Amino acid sequence: MFGGRSALKIAFLEVKDWERDYLTSQLGDCELYFSSERLSQGDRPALGAFECLSVFIYSPLNRQVLAGLPALRFVATRSTGFDHIDIDYCRERGVGVAHVPSYGEYTVAEHTFALILSLSRNVHKSWRHVLEGKFELAALTGFDLKGKTLGVVGAGKIGLHVIKIGRDFGMRVHAHDVRQDDFLAELLGFQYVSLDQLLAESDIVSLHLPHTPTTYHLLNRERLGQMKRSALLINTARGQLVDTDALMEALSAGSLAGAGLDVIEGEELITEEKALLHQAQPVEALRAIVRNTLLLKRDDVVFTPHNAFNSCEALLRILDTTVANIQAWRHGETLNRVV
C-alpha cells in the first residue's frame, strides 16, 4: 500500500521476461505493468494513471511525454546516465527522479579492455579477413599494451577501474578529471594531466564521462587532431562525447589508427532502422544512418551495441538498486536522487 491508498501503480518499460519475474517477487504488493518496448506515443494513455515509471535509456522522457502522464510522481531510470529525462521539467512539476549511480564499474572497465584488445591485437580485423579467405599475417600485426600510455578521460568509478587494469598490463596512465585525488593517483600509480597533454601523449584514449552541455563533442576535429596517428579511441560512455563526422574524417585520413565504440551518436537510429523505413524521416536522421553504417563497416572500428553494461551480475545490481530507489521513495526517503 502507498500512503493508505490502493496499491502503488508502477510501470516498467524495456524489460525482459526474467526481469519481470524478479521485479514481481520484489514488488508484489504493487500494481505492476510491464512492457519489453520503449515508451511510445501510443503508450501514454495506458500509463496515465501510473504514479511511478521505470525506464532504460531508450525511452526519452521529454516535456511533451511527461506532460501526458498526469499521475506520475516518480521516475526510476535503470541507468547511471539521465540525459534521456527532462530533469528541469521534473523539478518544476515535483516529479522525483532516481538513477543507478554504481552498478557496472567492473563490468564496463572489463568491456573497455575487450575493445582495446580487439583493436591492439587486430582480433576484429582477423575475423573479418578469415571470412574473406585472407590469411596473410602482415596486415594483422598488433602491438603490446605493456609500456604504452593509456589516457583516461574521466577518472570516476569506472575510470579508476580502467586505470587499475591498465596498470596491471604494465601501461603508463594519464588521467584527466575536474576532480583530482592525489592519494589515489599515488596509490594506483597514475598521473593527472591536462586534456591537451593526455591527447598528445596517449597511445589509447578512453572516455568515461557523462553527456552534459559542457562535454558535448568534447572530442571534435581540433582535439582529435591532437592525438597520435597511431592512437586508438575508446568510447564506452556516451556517443555525444565524440563528433562522429570528425571521427570518420580522422579515420579516413589515417590521422587516427582505430576506434572501439560501445556508443555512438544516433545509435537509437541503428536499432530502429526497419521501423524507420515505414515513416518519413528528416534529412539529418537519414544522413546519420548512412554515416554510422559506413563508419561501423570499417576494419579499424569495433562496435558493440551499447553492451558494455550487459553482464548477468551488473543487470541484477541494476534491478536491486532500482527496487531500493522505489522502496525508499515510497517511504519518504531519499536514495540516489537526481531530483
VEXMARVO-316038 format. One line per field, with one value per residue: z negated, x negated, y negated of N, C-alpha, C in turn; residue number from 1. Coordinates in pm, whole numbers, plus 50000, padded with zeros to 5 digits. Each point is the difference from the previous one (the first is absolute). Layout:
<pts>
nZ: (Z/...)
nX: (X/...)
nY: (Y/...)
caZ: (Z/...)
caX: (X/...)
caY: (Y/...)
cZ: (Z/...)
cX: (X/...)
cY: (Y/...)
resi: (NUM/...)
</pts>
This chain:
<pts>
nZ: (50000/50048/49888/49963/50125/50119/50050/49974/50100/50043/50095/50045/50068/50121/49959/49957/50047/49991/50057/50081/50010/50017/50081/50054/49987/50046/50093/49945/49908/50114/50067/50064/50085/50093/50064/50102/50035/50074/49928/50044/50104/50050/49930/50032/50080/50035/50005/50042/49951/50060/49872/50034/50063/50046/50050/50122/50062/50053/49882/50097/49884/50112/50013/50129/49989/49918/50082/50077/49890/49986/49982/50090/49905/50065/50042/50023/50048/50080/49977/50027/50133/50003/50107/49983/49886/50016/49946/50078/50098/49973/49992/50112/50043/49937/50115/49907/50007/50014/49983/50077/49897/49949/50109/50085/49892/49940/50022/49989/49889/49970/50030/49929/49920/50004/50002/49897/49943/50029/49962/49880/49994/50055/49888/49998/50033/49910/49921/50031/49984/49893/49969/50034/49921/49923/50019/50067/49928/50109/50046/49921/50024/49873/49880/49920/49896/49958/49917/50043/50049/49892/50074/49874/50077/49875/49888/50034/49959/50120/50013/49869/50030/50100/49917/49907/50091/50042/49873/49987/50111/49902/50007/50061/49895/50093/49916/50048/49899/49990/49947/49913/49991/49941/49895/50072/50048/49878/49946/50105/49976/49997/50107/49927/50118/50075/50052/50025/49882/49944/50079/49973/49877/50004/49983/49889/50050/49873/50045/49887/50081/49924/50064/50009/49984/49893/50002/50050/50083/49883/50071/50040/50113/49928/49910/50095/50052/49869/50035/49954/50111/49908/49953/49895/50042/49870/50031/49869/50024/50081/50099/49928/49933/50109/50069/50039/50055/49891/49931/50080/49996/49868/49996/50081/49928/49917/49951/50006/49915/49906/49994/49869/50053/49878/50026/50063/50051/49965/49892/49951/50096/49953/49875/50058/50069/49964/49876/50016/50059/49898/49977/50027/50045/49906/50083/49887/49974/50124/49990/49879/50054/50110/49931/49909/50102/50063/49889/49973/50131/49939/50055/49996/50010/49868/50029/49878/50012/49939/50007/49972/49972/50108/49870/49972/49950/50103/50082/49920/50005/50130/50006/49929/50069/50112/49954/49960/50119/50055/49930/50023/50126/50002/49936/50099/50046/49992/50117/50030/49936/50118/49983)
nX: (49915/50054/49952/50028/49954/50057/49973/49874/50023/49928/49950/49962/49919/49986/50087/49917/50029/49870/49990/50101/49951/49879/50042/50072/49892/49949/50094/50022/49980/49936/50068/49954/49940/49989/49895/49978/50098/49937/50002/50124/50036/50019/49887/49993/50104/49939/49900/50106/50042/49883/49970/49953/49893/49966/49896/49955/49885/50071/50048/50000/49973/50045/50006/50007/49907/49925/50031/49979/49926/50126/50005/49907/49936/49960/49876/49992/49900/49996/49942/49871/49999/50031/49917/50066/49980/50112/49881/49984/50063/49928/49898/50037/50021/49883/49952/49989/49868/49985/49870/49918/49947/50016/49967/49926/49940/50011/50131/50019/49926/50054/50118/49957/49948/50122/50045/49925/50017/50129/49962/49945/50078/50074/50067/50060/49887/49940/50103/50000/49869/50016/50106/49906/49952/49974/49876/49974/49891/49940/50124/49962/49884/50001/50034/49895/50078/49919/49982/50124/50043/50073/50085/50033/50103/49994/49940/50126/50113/50058/49970/50023/50106/50027/49973/50069/50094/49998/49997/50099/50033/49956/50117/49949/50052/50060/50043/50121/50017/50122/50019/49908/49954/49913/50077/50113/49959/49959/50117/50068/49920/50087/50008/50044/50058/49964/50116/49941/49940/50115/50064/49905/50004/50131/49970/50070/50108/50040/50125/50012/50075/50080/50117/49938/50059/49924/50053/50105/49970/49972/50014/49959/50008/50005/50081/50078/49980/50021/50077/49924/49931/49921/50071/50056/50125/50029/50125/50007/49998/49993/50082/50073/49914/50030/49942/50106/50040/49955/50061/50104/49987/49982/50095/50079/49956/50023/50068/50074/49944/50091/50121/50013/50119/50041/49974/50103/49977/50127/49948/50092/49943/49885/50044/50037/49896/50046/50018/49879/49992/50085/49908/50052/49877/49958/49950/49995/50118/50040/49950/50053/50109/49990/49976/50091/50078/49957/50017/50112/49994/49934/49885/49982/50124/50003/50118/50041/50122/49925/49898/49928/50123/50010/49979/50007/49878/49961/50065/49954/49880/50026/50054/49900/49920/50060/50009/49875/49978/50076/49945/49884/50035/50044/49885/50001/49918/49877/49997/49875/50042/50051/50131)
nY: (50120/49890/49943/50125/49994/50016/50120/49974/49915/50104/49925/50119/49919/50058/50092/50092/50122/50028/49879/50034/50122/49947/49905/50095/50075/49887/49982/50118/49905/49979/49908/50106/49919/50095/49949/50081/49917/49911/49889/50011/49928/50122/50006/49871/50019/50113/49912/49935/50118/50024/50027/50118/49954/50121/49934/50038/49995/50100/49965/49909/49947/49945/49870/50023/50094/49930/49900/50107/49987/49964/50131/49981/50069/50111/49972/50130/49927/50105/49885/49985/49992/49872/49996/50114/49932/49931/49985/49895/50068/50107/49917/49941/50124/50007/50044/50093/49995/50130/50022/50070/49935/50121/50063/49927/49947/50119/50009/49870/50004/50117/49948/49896/50092/50050/49875/49964/50119/49979/49877/50006/50109/49906/50024/49883/49937/50079/49984/49872/50000/50076/49923/49912/50098/49895/50047/49889/50029/49959/50015/50100/49941/50041/49953/50004/50027/50093/49898/50023/49884/50021/49933/49978/49968/49959/49960/50032/50059/49981/49872/50002/50075/49916/49901/50064/50031/49873/49966/50089/49934/49921/49935/49897/49934/49925/49907/49970/49917/49947/50121/49966/50122/49919/50034/50000/49883/49971/50037/49951/49897/49900/49921/49897/49980/49898/49963/49884/50009/50034/49915/49914/50051/50017/50129/49997/49944/50006/49989/49931/49926/49926/50006/49885/49881/50017/50122/49936/50099/50056/50111/49881/49935/49890/50055/50053/49879/49988/50104/50099/50009/50051/49897/50059/49985/50002/50031/50017/49869/49896/50032/49916/50074/50072/49906/50069/49886/49938/50094/49995/49870/50007/50093/49931/49897/50101/49896/50111/50088/49966/50054/50011/50024/49975/49874/49943/49882/49987/50060/49917/49928/50050/49995/49885/50047/50121/49954/49946/50118/50011/49906/49881/49975/49917/49912/49931/50056/49980/49879/49994/50056/49926/49891/50037/50029/49892/49932/50066/49975/49905/50041/49868/50044/50010/50052/49969/50053/49908/50083/49893/49960/50075/50011/50130/49984/49926/50083/50094/49942/49985/50122/50048/49921/50038/50124/49989/49944/50093/50097/49938/49979/50124/50009/49914/50094/49950/50060/49970/49892/49979/50024)
caZ: (50000/50009/49942/49957/50114/50071/50032/50083/50139/50054/50137/50039/50144/50046/49911/50052/49923/49869/49917/49952/49889/49884/49949/49938/49869/49909/49987/50019/49939/50088/50128/50091/50144/50064/50145/50051/50095/49947/49993/50128/49994/49970/49863/49897/49937/49913/49883/49939/49860/49923/49918/50010/50130/50006/50140/50030/50070/50133/49987/49970/49920/50018/49943/50064/49952/49857/49984/50028/49890/49893/49865/49973/49887/49979/50111/49959/50120/49973/50065/49930/50068/49997/50101/50075/49919/49984/49855/49961/49995/49883/49881/50001/49971/49875/50026/49956/50094/49942/50099/49946/50015/50000/50019/50103/50017/50043/50126/50111/50011/50070/50140/50060/50043/50110/50121/50020/50049/50133/50095/49987/50054/50128/49990/50087/50138/50033/50024/50128/50107/50014/50072/50140/50053/49994/49888/49991/49867/50003/49980/49871/49891/49894/49912/49858/49913/49903/50038/50070/49915/50001/49954/49950/49986/49904/49905/49897/49958/50112/50045/49907/50027/50125/49965/49928/50096/50083/49923/49994/50129/50010/50075/49937/50008/49978/49976/49997/49931/49931/49860/49992/49873/50005/49929/50091/50108/49948/49967/50122/50089/50122/49993/50055/50097/50076/50111/50114/49982/50008/50140/50075/49957/49978/50109/49996/49925/49962/49947/49891/49956/50034/50104/49949/50098/50006/50057/50135/50100/49934/50102/50129/50098/49945/49897/50065/50070/49904/49965/50084/50116/49964/49878/50003/49919/49943/49938/49937/49915/50073/50138/50026/49961/50118/50127/50086/50128/49982/49981/50133/50078/49944/50038/50145/50032/49937/49887/49882/50042/49983/49896/49938/49961/49948/50017/50115/50024/50084/49990/49998/50139/50048/49946/50051/50145/50070/49971/50066/50141/50019/49963/50053/49910/50038/50074/49907/49948/50108/50013/49886/50023/50103/49942/49902/50072/50061/49893/49931/50093/50015/49933/49885/49901/49931/49940/49925/49994/49863/49933/49898/49868/50010/49941/49910/49867/50006/50019/49871/49915/50046/49948/49854/49969/50042/49898/49879/50025/49994/49862/49922/50032/49941/49856/49977/49983/50117/50037/50139/50067/50088/49961)
caX: (50085/49923/50071/50134/50089/49989/49863/49922/49994/49865/49983/49863/49984/49872/49960/50000/50086/49943/50008/50138/50016/49924/50064/50127/49967/49955/50100/50126/50113/50033/50062/49887/50020/49873/49993/49865/49976/49974/50120/50040/50113/50122/50000/50029/50133/50003/49915/50038/50038/49888/49929/49857/49961/49860/49960/49858/49957/50060/50131/49978/50105/49992/50111/50126/50036/50030/50126/50107/50008/50043/49989/49860/49936/49863/49936/49883/49931/49910/49875/49923/50029/50141/50019/50123/50111/50003/49986/50056/50145/50033/49984/50112/50126/49990/49983/49869/49924/49886/49925/49917/49869/49888/50039/49924/49865/49915/50054/49967/49853/49959/50042/49908/49879/50037/49991/49858/49928/50050/49931/49854/49955/50071/50090/50115/49954/49964/50126/50054/49912/50020/50126/49975/49899/49866/49925/49870/49981/49935/50100/50067/49904/50050/49897/50012/50046/49894/49914/50075/50066/50147/50059/50137/50069/50106/49946/50097/49998/49962/49867/49898/49981/49924/49862/49939/49973/49891/49875/49971/49942/49869/50011/49992/50137/50036/50143/50049/50128/50018/49967/49876/49972/49857/49973/50029/49901/49877/50027/50018/49886/50030/49971/50099/49943/50100/50057/49910/49885/50048/50025/49875/49904/50058/50015/50141/50081/50126/50092/50087/50066/50142/50032/50054/49972/49856/49923/50048/49894/49871/49900/50039/49891/49877/49943/49958/49876/49889/49962/49901/50055/50004/50081/50134/50101/50098/50112/50104/50075/50114/49964/49994/49870/49912/50056/49988/49946/49857/49939/49997/49896/49869/49970/49981/49875/49889/49946/50036/49979/50117/50096/50084/50118/50119/50105/49978/50109/50105/50006/50140/50042/49952/50086/50136/49993/50115/50119/49986/50034/50143/50043/49914/49893/49926/49877/49889/50007/49956/49856/49934/50006/49901/49867/49968/49984/49867/49900/49995/49951/49856/49913/49934/50102/50070/50122/50093/50122/50026/50001/49895/50059/50089/49962/50105/49984/50034/50145/50065/49973/50089/50134/49998/49993/50126/50099/49966/50038/50147/50043/49963/50096/50130/49995/49964/49855/49926/49894/49953/50087/49957/50097)
caY: (49880/49875/49887/50037/50012/50126/50039/49910/50043/49982/50049/50030/50014/50053/50108/50136/50090/50033/49880/49994/50095/49952/49879/50043/50059/49895/49894/50070/49931/49887/50031/49989/50009/50027/50000/50016/49891/49867/49916/49943/49908/50073/50054/49901/50014/50117/49977/49874/50014/50056/49902/50026/50050/50042/50016/50004/49878/49983/49937/49859/49937/49856/49924/50039/50133/49992/49928/50095/50097/49909/50057/50036/49933/50048/50070/50078/50046/50112/49962/49897/49875/49957/49897/50029/49950/49854/49982/49870/50011/50083/49916/49904/50067/50074/50142/50046/50082/50071/50078/50107/49936/50092/50139/50068/49950/50112/50052/49910/49996/50121/49987/49904/50071/50089/49918/49966/50118/50032/49912/50006/50128/50020/50114/49974/50000/50139/50073/49956/50048/50144/50018/49967/50092/49940/50055/49934/49946/49868/49896/50022/49980/49913/49943/50030/49893/49970/49889/49896/49901/50001/49875/50021/49872/50026/50097/50036/50140/50085/49960/50050/50143/50006/49966/50114/50107/49953/50014/50144/50036/49938/49876/49869/49948/49861/49982/49862/49991/49872/50029/50076/50065/50027/50125/50110/49996/50061/50140/50079/49977/49924/49857/49906/49907/49925/50076/49984/50088/50138/50034/49997/50100/50132/50096/50038/49904/50063/49899/50046/49877/49987/49903/49874/49894/49969/50111/50028/49993/49971/50033/49944/50009/49945/50088/50124/49968/49998/50135/50066/50070/50142/50016/50058/49932/50092/49928/50081/49906/49948/49971/49856/49945/49999/49952/50116/49957/49978/50132/50064/49932/50035/50138/50006/49932/50070/49924/50077/50139/50084/49960/50102/49924/50066/49899/49914/49908/50056/50147/50042/50014/50130/50106/49983/49980/50058/49918/49871/50013/49984/49865/49894/49962/49880/50026/50019/50137/50089/49978/50066/50145/50032/49976/50103/50127/49998/50003/50129/50102/49987/50096/49940/49966/50108/49944/50084/49917/49955/50129/50006/50022/50115/50128/50051/49940/49857/49987/50025/49883/49892/50025/49985/49857/49941/50036/49924/49860/49991/50024/49882/49895/50036/49973/49859/49987/49959/50093/49987/49903/49893/49897)
cZ: (50000/49945/49961/50113/50061/50041/50095/50142/50058/50139/50029/50151/50031/49909/50070/49906/49862/49906/49945/49879/49875/49937/49932/49862/49898/49971/50018/49940/50083/50124/50108/50146/50064/50151/50040/50094/49928/50004/50137/49979/49958/49859/49898/49941/49903/49871/49922/49852/49912/49929/50013/50135/49997/50145/50007/50091/50131/49994/49963/49925/50010/49944/50055/49948/49854/49975/50025/49895/49872/49858/49959/49887/49983/50123/49946/50126/49963/50072/49911/50060/49996/50101/50090/49928/49991/49849/49954/49989/49881/49872/49990/49952/49869/50019/49959/50106/49926/50109/49929/50014/50011/50013/50089/50015/50042/50141/50117/50019/50073/50148/50074/50051/50104/50132/50031/50063/50138/50107/49993/50056/50126/49998/50098/50147/50045/50035/50137/50115/50024/50076/50149/50064/50003/49876/49988/49864/49999/49971/49863/49881/49899/49920/49855/49925/49900/50054/50074/49899/50022/49945/49964/49976/49916/49904/49883/49969/50112/50045/49912/50020/50130/49973/49934/50096/50092/49931/49988/50131/50018/50079/49911/50016/49969/49974/50002/49936/49930/49851/49997/49859/50003/49928/50091/50114/49956/49975/50125/50103/50131/49976/50058/50093/50065/50113/50122/49990/50014/50146/50078/49969/49993/50127/50010/49913/49974/49926/49895/49933/50027/50116/49935/50107/50013/50058/50141/50102/49937/50095/50136/50096/49942/49901/50056/50074/49909/49969/50095/50118/49970/49885/50029/49911/49955/49933/49951/49914/50069/50140/50027/49960/50121/50121/50103/50137/49992/49981/50134/50084/49951/50038/50149/50042/49942/49886/49865/50043/49988/49889/49951/49937/49946/50014/50119/50014/50091/49992/49998/50142/50059/49956/50058/50152/50073/49978/50074/50148/50028/49963/50056/49896/50045/50066/49905/49942/50104/50021/49889/50019/50102/49943/49904/50066/50064/49894/49944/50092/50012/49924/49870/49894/49944/49929/49927/49966/49858/49906/49883/49862/49986/49952/49904/49865/49999/50015/49869/49905/50040/49942/49849/49961/50038/49899/49872/50017/49987/49856/49911/50026/49936/49852/49968/49980/50133/50026/50147/50081/50091/49977/49874)
cX: (49912/50086/50143/50099/49988/49855/49933/49989/49863/49994/49852/49996/49860/49947/50009/50084/49944/50004/50142/50019/49931/50068/50133/49974/49961/50107/50141/50121/50044/50075/49896/50042/49863/50013/49854/49960/49963/50129/50028/50122/50128/50009/50057/50141/50007/49921/50041/50032/49885/49922/49849/49969/49852/49964/49850/49972/50072/50143/49980/50118/49984/50126/50134/50047/50043/50133/50120/50016/50039/49983/49856/49942/49854/49952/49877/49933/49900/49867/49927/50028/50148/50025/50119/50124/49990/50003/50065/50152/50045/49992/50115/50129/49998/49994/49859/49935/49882/49932/49920/49854/49884/50050/49903/49858/49902/50040/49958/49849/49948/50035/49910/49875/50030/49991/49854/49925/50048/49928/49849/49943/50077/50090/50117/49960/49963/50125/50057/49915/50019/50130/49983/49895/49860/49928/49860/49986/49946/50099/50065/49906/50054/49888/50029/50055/49892/49910/50070/50066/50150/50049/50146/50063/50125/49958/50096/49990/49957/49858/49889/49976/49924/49854/49931/49967/49883/49865/49961/49941/49860/50001/49971/50137/50005/50151/50032/50137/50008/49973/49876/49979/49854/49963/50023/49898/49870/50018/50006/49889/50034/49978/50116/49930/50114/50053/49909/49882/50041/50019/49871/49910/50056/50004/50144/50072/50136/50088/50094/50066/50149/50017/50068/49975/49851/49917/50046/49889/49868/49885/50053/49881/49867/49936/49960/49869/49880/49947/49894/50068/50016/50097/50135/50092/50103/50110/50105/50091/50128/49955/49980/49867/49908/50077/49978/49946/49849/49926/49986/49888/49861/49960/49971/49868/49879/49936/50040/49999/50125/50089/50077/50119/50109/50120/49963/50118/50103/50011/50144/50055/49957/50095/50141/50006/50123/50126/49994/50037/50146/50051/49901/49899/49936/49868/49884/50000/49951/49849/49925/49997/49893/49859/49961/49980/49862/49891/49984/49957/49848/49924/49941/50099/50061/50120/50077/50121/50042/50011/49902/50054/50058/49937/50110/49994/50042/50150/50075/49976/50089/50139/50005/49999/50130/50110/49975/50039/50151/50049/49967/50099/50135/50005/49950/49851/49935/49886/49969/50084/49922/50088/50069)
cY: (49875/49887/50034/50016/50138/50023/49901/50057/49964/50062/50018/50021/50051/50111/50135/50089/50030/49880/49982/50089/49948/49879/50034/50060/49895/49895/50056/49932/49879/50050/49973/50017/50018/49992/50017/49886/49871/49918/49939/49910/50073/50052/49902/50009/50116/49978/49876/50008/50049/49889/50013/50063/50034/50031/50023/49880/49975/49946/49854/49940/49849/49933/50045/50137/49994/49929/50091/50108/49924/50055/50025/49916/50039/50076/50071/50052/50108/49977/49901/49864/49967/49888/50028/49949/49848/49970/49869/50007/50084/49918/49900/50066/50079/50150/50040/50087/50063/50081/50108/49955/50096/50143/50075/49951/50110/50042/49913/49990/50122/49991/49901/50070/50106/49924/49966/50118/50042/49918/50018/50130/50040/50123/49984/50006/50141/50080/49963/50052/50150/50028/49975/50091/49944/50052/49940/49931/49857/49888/50008/49984/49901/49938/50037/49879/49959/49889/49888/49906/50004/49866/50019/49864/50025/50109/50020/50148/50093/49969/50052/50149/50021/49970/50118/50114/49961/50015/50147/50051/49940/49871/49879/49936/49851/49995/49852/49999/49864/50015/50088/50054/50044/50129/50120/50005/50065/50149/50087/49976/49934/49853/49920/49902/49922/50087/49991/50095/50146/50042/50011/50119/50142/50084/50049/49897/50065/49900/50060/49879/50007/49903/49880/49894/49969/50114/50038/49974/49955/50032/49958/50010/49953/50097/50135/49979/49994/50140/50054/50070/50149/50029/50065/49917/50103/49918/50099/49914/49955/49958/49853/49936/49981/49949/50111/49964/49981/50132/50072/49940/50041/50142/50010/49938/50071/49924/50060/50147/50086/49950/50121/49930/50092/49908/49912/49906/50065/50150/50051/50015/50134/50109/49993/49992/50054/49917/49867/50005/49969/49861/49899/49957/49869/50038/50030/50141/50100/49989/50073/50151/50041/49985/50111/50136/50009/50011/50140/50114/50000/50109/49945/49951/50127/49938/50108/49914/49963/50121/50008/50032/50140/50130/50043/49930/49854/49980/50021/49883/49882/50017/49980/49852/49930/50029/49920/49853/49982/50017/49881/49886/50027/49964/49859/49977/49962/50097/49984/49901/49906/49878/50049)
resi: (1/2/3/4/5/6/7/8/9/10/11/12/13/14/15/16/17/18/19/20/21/22/23/24/25/26/27/28/29/30/31/32/33/34/35/36/37/38/39/40/41/42/43/44/45/46/47/48/49/50/51/52/53/54/55/56/57/58/59/60/61/62/63/64/65/66/67/68/69/70/71/72/73/74/75/76/77/78/79/80/81/82/83/84/85/86/87/88/89/90/91/92/93/94/95/96/97/98/99/100/101/102/103/104/105/106/107/108/109/110/111/112/113/114/115/116/117/118/119/120/121/122/123/124/125/126/127/128/129/130/131/132/133/134/135/136/137/138/139/140/141/142/143/144/145/146/147/148/149/150/151/152/153/154/155/156/157/158/159/160/161/162/163/164/165/166/167/168/169/170/171/172/173/174/175/176/177/178/179/180/181/182/183/184/185/186/187/188/189/190/191/192/193/194/195/196/197/198/199/200/201/202/203/204/205/206/207/208/209/210/211/212/213/214/215/216/217/218/219/220/221/222/223/224/225/226/227/228/229/230/231/232/233/234/235/236/237/238/239/240/241/242/243/244/245/246/247/248/249/250/251/252/253/254/255/256/257/258/259/260/261/262/263/264/265/266/267/268/269/270/271/272/273/274/275/276/277/278/279/280/281/282/283/284/285/286/287/288/289/290/291/292/293/294/295/296/297/298/299/300/301/302/303/304/305/306/307/308/309/310/311/312/313/314/315/316/317/318/319/320/321/322/323/324/325/326/327/328/329/330/331/332/333/334/335/336/337/338/339)
</pts>
